[in-house]
Structure formats: C-alpha cells, structure tokens
Amino acid sequence: MRNLVGLPGTPIDNLNMEQVLTRLEQFISERRFHQVATANTDFITNALSDPELSRILQTADLVTPDGMPVVWASRLLGAPLPERVTGADLVPLLARRAALHGWRLYLLGARPEVARQARLRLEANSPGIQIVGCQSPPIVPLEEIDSEPVLADIARARPDILLVAFGSPKQEKWIARNRERLSHVSVCMGVGGTFDFLASEERRAPVWMQRRGLEWLFRLMQDPMRLWRRYTRDFRQFGSTLFLQASAMRRCRPTGQFELMTDRLTHCTVLTLHGDLNAASLPRFEAAAEAAFAAGSSLILDLHALASLDGAALGALLNLPKRANHKRCSITLVAPPPRTASLMRRTRLFDSLYSPDISLAAAISAQENTHQSPTWNRTVE
C-alpha cells in the first residue's frame, strides 16, 4: 500500500522528488490511466468545501506536497513529509526522463503563446524529447470547455504523459470527468501555472526563499491584489482545520500497544483494532486489510478499542476506500470511541467514506447471508 500522510480531508504521498519520479516511471510501465495531483494549501482548502475535488484527491493515484506549508503541517501531525514536490520542479525533471526513455508528452492549457514558449523551453532543456501535442483551448468555465476535439487530438497523439494547465480545481475535475476517454494515457497530471514558469511569464522566488519555504511570500509580493484574499482565506481555513485535527490527535491517549484481531466470516472480514494505530503498527494493519481484499472479502473495521491514530494511519484510512474499490470490495467502519470519532470528523474520514453510526451486528448482517449462520475463523496478531 501507499505511504500516506492524512492532512485535513486529503491523503498526501510521503515521497521525496526522486521517489515521485520513480513512481511515475512505474505508472508509465503499467500502461493504464493514473491521475496525479500536486496539492498546496489552497488546493486542500478548496477540497474541504468541494466534495467533488475532495473525492478526486482521495482517489488519485499520487498526490504530492506542493509547498512548504504542507510539509510543515505534516510535521505538526507527527508524520513528517521529506520535502515539497512542486509541479514547477517536477515537470522539468520528468521531461528529462521522458527524453531518456522515449516517453511522449502532451501539453494542454495556458495561453497559446505561453504554451508554445513552455514547449520550446522543454525541448531546449531536454534534447530528444517527444512533445506530440500542444493545445490551448479557450479559457472558459469547466462546463463550457469543448472537450471533444481536445480528447480526439489526445487520442490521435497517444501520449504517455498529459500535463494539464487549466488551474486548480478545473484541471483536476477535467481529468477525472474524462478518465474513460483518457484511459490510454499513463500519467495525467494537473500542473497549474507550471507552463507560465517555464515560459518565464512568472518569476519564481530566489532559491534561498524556496529553501526556507518563503515562495508564497515572494508570490504575494509579486501580485498582492490578487493573492492576499486567497492567502488570508487559506491561512484561516486550512490553519484552523489543521489546528483542530492536531488538537484532536493530542486528546487521544496512546497506550504504547497494538493488537489486531481478524475474524473471517463467509462474506466479509472483521478487523478489530486495539491500542495505537501508527507508523509502527500500520504495516500489520495494511497487510491484514490487503489479505482481505485479495480474497475478495469486504472489510469491517471495529474501532471500539482504538486508542489513537497518527498522521500516517489517517493517510492509510483515507486511502483504504480506493483500495477496496479497486478490488470491488466495500468498507464499513464501526464503533469508534468518542475521541477517535472526533479526530476522524476533523480529518473528514466520515465524509462519504464511512458510516460511523452503524453497529457491528448491523454491519455484519448487511454483508452476510441472513438465511445462514456466518462461519467464524478468528486470528489474533
């Protein structure tokens, strides 16, 4: 399973830049659709009030931390991300690997002159790169985009990598809504203003400011009239939600122990968690969950004795529905104690993912054949 950190409502992959590039290489070798998002605080804040965007983030194949505030937030939650992985840094490195391996790129979005300059910059810096398409549709609301000619041209070009610069969340929603038509593209990634940086339409902060996490301040100084409201809103909403999550985590009382009981029934598996689900105990939990999915069994998580969770555990729980859906299984979460339930509400785990009010008996009845007694096979790990 993926190594994730659970920020408010959003799982972030716990990978450095080199590991992200390796993961993208793996995606391309699999020759199937993967959606990649680069999430900054504005992105995460928008997802808190946008169910569609939240769902996209929770089902994306890779979500990178686009900015130091996201990295700082992970440290506050006790599951530190190694570094920021921004689209502006990732795309040039990905282009060099594309030139090396013969991957085909398609650039979509931004103004025509910006997209052309971005293409020329990538071709100059990555000799031999194959950029098989470069389109700039009119800048209109998402619902007004004429996607048919765009999708037809992408199908003709058959790229391995599609970089979409519509701005967030329009680019993420466009990719997700058209995923069936993009099934032949191995990596579909929203890149925001990356083409503007490549075309030198926008200046990036000096390296010393980037290293100290002050790139947001540089951008604010460049365009205060446009950005100050956004940054104020992000600071207030993201900061307050993160504070509530961190406070809820501190109110949980770790026991220093973890026990996992597995009850295999006829049509489902019940995992009962005792103690602390954290980075140390997480591999045991993930192995048990994956074994249930591999057997085609739906999963019931009995949390009545769960004492605490850390950021890594929250990330794993946010990702679990995606794993279940991939295996055509379901997940039901039951009986979290009050402090744990409060934490899960803060991290939006209950938003369209789980039903916290259902009882264990009711969850089992929903899965098992009510006309025969379920067969129990319990193991304790």
C-alpha positions in Angstrom: 0.0 0.0 0.0 1.0 3.6 -0.4 2.8 5.5 2.4 0.5 8.5 3.0 0.0 11.3 5.5 -3.5 12.3 6.3 -3.9 16.1 6.2 -7.5 17.6 6.6 -9.5 15.5 4.2 -6.5 14.8 1.9 -4.0 12.0 1.7 -0.5 13.2 0.7 2.1 10.7 -0.6 5.1 10.5 1.7 7.7 10.6 -1.0 10.7 12.8 -2.0 11.2 14.0 -5.5 13.3 11.1 -6.6 10.7 8.6 -5.3 7.9 10.5 -7.1 9.8 10.2 -10.4 10.3 6.5 -9.8 6.6 6.2 -9.1 5.7 8.0 -12.3 8.0 5.7 -14.2 6.2 2.7 -12.7 2.9 4.2 -13.8 4.1 4.6 -17.3 5.2 1.0 -17.4 1.7 -0.2 -16.3 0.2 1.4 -19.4 -3.1 2.4 -17.8 -4.7 5.6 -16.5 -3.2 7.3 -13.4 -4.3 10.7 -12.1 -1.6 12.8 -10.3 -2.2 16.0 -8.3 0.2 18.5 -6.7 -1.6 19.8 -3.7 -0.8 23.1 -2.0 -2.7 24.6 0.9 -5.2 26.4 -1.4 -5.9 23.1 -3.1 -6.5 21.3 0.2 -8.7 24.3 1.5 -10.8 24.1 -1.6 -11.3 20.4 -1.2 -12.7 21.0 2.3 -15.8 22.6 0.8 -15.9 20.9 -2.6 -17.0 17.3 -2.4 -16.0 16.5 -6.0 -12.5 17.8 -5.5 -12.2 16.0 -2.2 -13.2 12.7 -3.9 -10.7 13.3 -6.7 -7.9 13.8 -4.2 -8.9 10.7 -2.2 -9.0 8.5 -5.3 -5.9 10.0 -7.1 -3.0 7.6 -7.7 -0.5 10.2 -6.5 -0.8 13.4 -4.5 2.4 15.4 -3.9 3.0 18.2 -1.4 3.2 21.4 -3.5 4.6 23.8 -1.0 6.4 24.0 2.4 3.2 24.8 4.4 2.0 21.3 3.5 5.3 19.9 4.8 5.1 21.9 7.9 1.6 20.7 8.5 2.7 17.1 8.3 5.4 17.7 10.9 2.7 19.1 13.2 0.8 15.8 12.8 3.8 13.7 13.7 4.2 12.2 10.2 6.8 14.5 8.5 7.0 14.6 4.7 10.6 14.6 3.5 10.3 17.6 1.2 8.0 19.6 -1.0 7.4 18.3 -4.6 6.0 21.1 -6.7 4.8 20.9 -10.2 7.2 23.6 -11.3 10.1 21.5 -10.0 8.7 18.1 -11.1 7.8 18.8 -14.7 11.4 19.7 -16.0 12.8 16.6 -14.2 10.0 14.5 -15.7 10.7 15.9 -19.1 14.4 14.9 -18.9 13.4 11.3 -18.0 10.9 11.4 -20.9 13.7 12.3 -23.3 15.8 9.5 -21.9 13.1 6.8 -22.0 11.3 7.9 -25.2 8.1 8.8 -23.4 5.6 11.0 -25.3 4.3 14.3 -23.7 1.2 16.3 -24.5 0.8 19.9 -23.2 -2.7 21.1 -22.6 -3.8 24.6 -21.3 -2.4 28.1 -20.7 -2.5 30.8 -23.3 -1.2 29.8 -26.7 1.9 31.9 -26.6 2.7 30.6 -23.1 2.2 27.0 -24.1 4.5 27.5 -27.2 7.2 29.0 -25.1 6.9 26.3 -22.5 7.2 23.7 -25.2 10.3 25.4 -26.6 11.9 25.5 -23.2 11.3 21.8 -22.5 12.7 20.9 -25.9 15.8 23.0 -25.4 16.4 21.6 -21.9 15.6 18.0 -22.7 17.1 17.2 -26.2 15.3 14.4 -27.9 12.0 14.9 -26.0 8.9 13.9 -27.9 6.1 16.5 -27.4 3.4 15.1 -29.5 0.7 17.8 -28.9 0.3 21.3 -27.5 -3.2 22.7 -27.3 -4.6 25.9 -25.7 -8.4 25.7 -25.5 -10.2 29.0 -24.8 -10.1 29.9 -21.1 -13.7 29.4 -20.1 -15.5 27.7 -17.2 -15.2 24.0 -16.9 -18.7 23.3 -18.0 -18.2 25.3 -21.2 -15.0 23.6 -22.4 -15.4 21.9 -25.8 -13.6 18.7 -24.8 -14.5 16.6 -27.8 -11.8 18.0 -30.2 -9.3 18.1 -27.4 -9.9 14.4 -26.5 -9.8 13.4 -30.1 -6.4 15.0 -30.6 -5.0 13.4 -27.5 -6.3 10.0 -28.7 -4.6 10.7 -32.1 -1.3 11.6 -30.4 -1.3 8.8 -27.9 0.9 10.4 -25.3 2.3 8.7 -22.2 2.1 11.8 -20.2 -0.6 14.5 -20.3 0.2 17.8 -18.5 -3.0 19.9 -17.9 -2.6 23.6 -17.1 -6.1 24.8 -16.5 -5.6 25.8 -12.9 -7.0 24.1 -9.9 -9.6 22.7 -9.4 -10.6 22.9 -13.1 -7.7 20.8 -14.3 -8.3 18.0 -11.7 -12.0 17.9 -12.4 -11.5 17.9 -16.2 -9.1 14.9 -15.9 -11.4 13.0 -13.6 -14.5 13.6 -15.7 -12.8 12.4 -18.8 -10.8 9.5 -17.4 -12.6 6.9 -19.6 -11.5 8.8 -22.7 -8.0 9.2 -21.3 -7.6 5.5 -20.3 -4.7 5.1 -22.8 -2.7 7.9 -21.1 -0.5 6.6 -18.3 0.0 9.8 -16.4 -2.5 12.7 -16.3 -1.2 15.5 -14.1 -2.6 18.9 -13.3 0.3 21.4 -13.3 -1.3 24.8 -12.6 1.0 27.7 -13.5 4.0 25.5 -14.4 3.8 26.5 -18.1 4.0 30.2 -17.0 7.2 29.5 -15.1 8.7 27.5 -18.0 7.8 30.4 -20.4 9.2 32.9 -17.9 5.8 34.6 -17.8 6.0 34.4 -14.0 9.2 34.7 -11.9 9.9 32.1 -9.3 11.3 33.1 -5.9 15.0 33.1 -5.4 16.4 29.7 -4.4 17.1 30.8 -0.8 13.5 31.8 -0.4 12.3 28.4 -1.9 14.5 26.5 0.6 13.2 28.4 3.5 9.6 27.9 2.5 9.0 31.6 1.6 8.0 31.2 -2.0 4.4 32.1 -1.1 5.7 35.4 0.3 7.5 36.1 -2.9 4.4 35.4 -5.0 2.3 37.6 -2.6 4.8 40.5 -3.1 4.6 40.0 -6.9 0.8 40.1 -7.1 -0.7 41.3 -3.8 -4.1 42.5 -5.1 -4.9 39.0 -6.5 -3.4 36.8 -3.8 -3.9 38.4 -0.4 -7.5 37.4 -0.1 -6.7 33.8 -1.2 -3.8 33.5 1.3 -5.9 35.0 4.1 -8.7 32.6 3.4 -6.2 29.6 3.2 -4.5 30.6 6.4 -7.7 30.9 8.2 -9.5 27.8 6.9 -6.5 25.4 6.5 -4.8 26.6 9.6 -7.9 26.3 11.8 -8.8 22.9 10.4 -5.2 21.7 10.9 -5.2 23.1 14.5 -8.5 21.2 15.3 -7.0 18.0 13.8 -3.8 18.3 15.8 -5.7 19.1 19.0 -8.0 16.1 18.5 -4.9 13.9 18.0 -3.4 15.2 21.2 -6.6 14.4 23.1 -6.3 10.7 22.1 -4.4 8.8 24.7 -1.7 6.4 23.3 -1.4 3.1 25.1 2.0 2.1 23.7 0.5 -1.2 22.4 -1.3 -2.5 19.4 -3.3 -5.7 18.9 -5.2 -6.8 15.7 -7.9 -9.5 15.7 -9.1 -10.9 12.4 -12.5 -12.6 12.1 -13.0 -14.2 8.7 -16.7 -14.6 8.0 -18.4 -16.1 5.0 -18.7 -12.8 3.0 -16.6 -10.3 5.0 -13.6 -9.9 7.3 -13.8 -8.0 10.6 -10.6 -6.3 11.8 -10.8 -5.3 15.4 -8.1 -2.8 16.4 -6.9 -2.4 19.9 -4.5 0.3 21.1 -2.5 2.6 18.8 -2.6 2.6 15.0 0.6 4.5 14.0 3.6 4.3 11.7 4.9 1.3 13.7 1.8 -0.8 13.7 0.4 0.3 10.3 2.2 -2.4 8.3 0.3 -5.2 10.2 -3.0 -3.5 9.7 -2.4 -2.9 6.0 -1.3 -6.5 5.4 -4.5 -7.8 7.0 -6.6 -5.4 5.0 -4.8 -6.3 1.8 -5.2 -10.0 2.5 -9.0 -9.5 2.9 -9.2 -7.6 -0.4 -7.1 -10.2 -2.1 -9.6 -12.8 -1.0 -12.4 -10.7 -2.4 -13.8 -10.1 1.1 -15.4 -6.8 2.2 -14.0 -5.2 5.3 -15.5 -4.2 8.6 -13.3 -2.1 10.9 -14.3 -2.5 14.5 -12.7 0.5 16.3 -14.3 0.3 19.7 -10.9 -0.3 21.4 -8.8 2.0 19.2 -7.0 4.5 21.4 -5.0 6.7 19.0 -4.0 7.4 15.4 -1.1 9.3 13.9 -0.9 11.1 10.6 0.4 8.0 8.7 -2.6 6.0 10.0 -5.0 8.7 8.9 -3.5 8.7 5.5 -3.9 5.0 5.2 -7.5 5.1 6.3 -8.2 7.9 3.7 -6.7 5.7 1.0 -8.5 2.5 2.1 -11.7 3.1 0.1 -9.7 3.4 -3.1 -8.0 0.1 -2.4 -11.4 -1.5 -1.7 -13.0 -0.1 -4.8 -10.0 -1.4 -6.9 -10.7 -4.9 -5.5 -14.5 -4.5 -5.9 -14.9 -4.7 -2.1 -16.6 -2.4 0.4 -15.6 -1.0 3.8 -17.6 -0.3 6.9 -16.2 1.5 9.9 -18.0 0.9 13.2 -17.9 1.9 16.9 -15.1 4.4 17.1 -14.8 5.8 20.7 -15.6 9.5 21.2 -12.1 10.8 20.9 -11.3 8.8 17.9 -14.6 9.7 16.3 -13.8 13.4 16.9 -10.4 13.0 15.2 -12.0 11.3 12.2 -14.5 14.0 11.8 -11.7 16.6 11.8 -9.9 14.7 9.1 -13.1 14.3 7.1 -13.0 10.5 7.2 -16.7 10.3 7.6 -17.4 12.4 4.5 -18.9 10.0 2.1 -16.4 7.3 3.1 -17.7 5.6 6.3 -20.9 5.4 8.3 -19.9 5.9 12.0 -23.3 5.3 13.4 -23.8 1.7 12.3 -23.4 -1.1 14.8 -21.1 -4.1 14.4 -24.0 -6.5 14.3 -25.8 -4.4 11.7 -22.6 -4.2 9.5 -22.2 -8.0 9.6 -25.8 -8.6 8.8 -25.6 -6.3 5.8 -22.7 -8.4 4.5 -23.6 -11.9 5.5 -26.4 -14.1 4.2 -29.2 -13.7 6.7 -30.5 -17.1 5.9 -27.5 -19.0 7.3 -25.2 -18.6 10.2 -21.9 -17.0 9.4 -18.7 -19.1 9.8 -16.2 -17.5 12.1 -12.4 -18.0 11.9 -10.6 -15.7 14.4 -6.9 -15.0 14.5 -5.0 -12.6 16.8 -1.9 -10.8 15.7 
